Amino acid sequence: MAEERDLTQEQEEEHEFARTPMSSILGAPLSWVALFGALTGVGSLIPVLMYPAGGGYASLSTTVLFGVTGLLLGPWAGFV
């Protein structure tokens, strides 16, 4: 029984997992793109600058998040 445990431990140590490439959109990981899309959606609901004449506002997404898209996702994915 002790020999069986030793064999299973050796087999576990020798087993290597192959890493598959990550899914990406123009170099940015797919999870980052989805997360940034969710942040953009929520940020569009948050008013930052009200228009002086009334009639609306500039949201957090348009004033802050759209400006840093290229920095967060990379130049090509940020462009898309």
Beta strands, then each sheet from edge to edge (+ up, - down):
strand 1: 24-25
strand 2: 28-29
strand 3: 47-50
strand 4: 57-59
sheet 1: 1+ 2-
sheet 2: 3+ 4-
end
